[in-house]
Amino acid sequence: MKRRVSFAVFAVVFICLMSAGFAQAQSSSTIAPLSPAQGDGTMLLTVFLRHDQAKNLGEINDQLWKNGYFDKFPPEGVEVVSWTVAMGIGQIITLRFPPEKLRAINVALEQTAWGPYRTEFYPTYDYKQLAEQQRKMMRERKK
């Protein structure tokens, strides 16, 4: 828990520092600033499903099936943007949805994934276009 809080604090500080540097660099540039917001009324959420390493894959899948996970997650109206496995961690899922679906996502995971997985949730936004823009701007910047 202590490590998770430390990482979260680090992440917030890092993002603030990067945003401040990016904003300062943008003010002296001709590149128009972009908004990280979705703009379509949806939000992104990254979910970490950390494996219970005391159980093998068969035991995890049996518990998920008994809990109704495969029928309830993701809830209707929620788009799966990506679903990856990180060896030694578990599954990392990024979801796009209207904000009113947040509770349905939380309840579906509480009812079905707790036990086989430890869950972590991170509000997320798409940074790819901003990162590409910043990279271009910084490469063009005079030293």
C-alpha positions in Angstrom: 0.0 0.0 0.0 2.8 2.4 0.9 4.5 1.7 -2.5 1.2 2.4 -4.3 0.7 5.7 -2.5 4.4 6.7 -3.2 4.0 5.8 -6.9 0.7 7.8 -7.1 2.4 10.8 -5.5 5.4 10.5 -7.9 3.0 10.2 -10.9 1.1 13.3 -9.9 4.2 15.4 -9.3 5.8 14.1 -12.6 2.6 14.9 -14.6 2.5 18.4 -13.0 6.1 19.1 -13.8 5.8 17.8 -17.4 2.6 19.8 -17.9 4.3 23.0 -16.7 7.3 22.4 -18.9 5.1 21.6 -21.9 2.9 24.7 -21.3 6.0 26.9 -21.0 7.4 25.5 -24.2 4.1 25.9 -26.0 3.8 29.6 -25.1 6.9 30.3 -27.2 5.8 28.1 -30.1 3.5 28.5 -33.0 2.0 25.1 -32.5 -1.5 25.4 -31.2 -2.2 23.8 -27.8 -4.2 20.6 -27.7 -6.7 19.6 -25.1 -6.2 16.1 -23.5 -9.9 15.9 -22.9 -11.8 13.4 -25.0 -14.2 16.0 -26.3 -16.9 13.4 -27.1 -18.3 13.2 -23.5 -16.5 10.0 -22.7 -13.7 9.2 -20.3 -10.9 6.7 -20.1 -10.1 4.4 -17.2 -7.2 2.0 -17.0 -7.9 -1.0 -14.8 -5.2 -3.3 -13.4 -6.3 -6.8 -12.6 -3.4 -8.1 -10.5 -3.3 -11.9 -10.4 -3.6 -13.7 -7.1 -0.4 -15.6 -7.4 -1.5 -18.1 -4.7 -3.9 -19.4 -7.4 -3.1 -21.0 -10.7 -4.8 -19.9 -13.9 -7.4 -22.6 -13.8 -8.4 -21.6 -10.2 -8.6 -18.0 -11.2 -10.8 -18.7 -14.2 -13.1 -21.1 -12.2 -13.6 -18.3 -9.6 -14.3 -15.7 -12.4 -16.8 -18.0 -14.0 -18.6 -18.7 -10.7 -18.7 -15.0 -10.0 -20.3 -14.2 -13.4 -17.3 -12.2 -14.6 -17.6 -13.2 -18.2 -21.2 -12.1 -18.4 -20.9 -8.9 -16.4 -17.6 -7.3 -17.4 -17.3 -5.0 -19.2 -20.8 -3.7 -18.7 -23.0 -2.8 -21.6 -22.1 0.6 -23.1 -18.4 0.4 -22.2 -15.9 0.1 -25.0 -12.6 -1.8 -24.5 -9.8 0.3 -25.9 -7.1 -2.1 -25.1 -6.7 -5.3 -23.1 -3.2 -6.6 -22.5 -1.4 -9.0 -20.2 1.8 -7.9 -18.4 3.6 -11.0 -17.2 4.0 -11.0 -13.5 1.3 -8.3 -13.0 -1.9 -9.5 -14.7 -4.3 -7.8 -17.1 -4.3 -4.1 -17.9 -7.6 -2.9 -19.5 -8.3 0.6 -20.8 -12.0 1.4 -21.1 -13.8 4.3 -22.8 -17.3 5.2 -21.5 -19.7 8.0 -20.6 -19.1 9.1 -17.0 -22.5 7.7 -15.8 -21.1 4.2 -16.5 -18.3 4.5 -13.9 -20.4 3.0 -11.1 -21.5 0.1 -13.3 -17.8 -0.7 -14.0 -16.9 -0.5 -10.3 -19.8 -2.7 -9.2 -19.2 -5.3 -12.0 -15.5 -5.7 -10.8 -16.4 -5.7 -7.1 -18.9 -8.5 -7.7 -16.9 -10.6 -10.0 -13.1 -9.9 -10.0 -12.4 -9.4 -6.3 -10.8 -12.6 -5.1 -9.1 -13.8 -8.2 -7.7 -10.3 -8.7 -6.6 -7.3 -6.8 -8.0 -4.3 -8.7 -6.5 -0.9 -9.3 -8.1 2.0 -11.2 -6.4 5.0 -12.9 -8.2 7.8 -14.7 -6.5 8.0 -18.1 -6.3 10.2 -21.1 -4.9 9.8 -24.6 -1.6 11.6 -24.7 -0.2 10.3 -28.0 -1.0 13.4 -30.1 0.3 15.7 -27.5 3.5 13.7 -27.0 4.1 13.7 -30.8 3.5 17.5 -30.9 5.8 18.1 -28.0 8.5 15.9 -29.5 8.3 17.8 -32.8 8.4 21.2 -31.0 11.3 20.3 -28.8 13.3 19.0 -31.8 12.7 22.3 -33.6 13.6 24.4 -30.6 16.8 26.3 -30.9 19.4 25.5 -28.2 
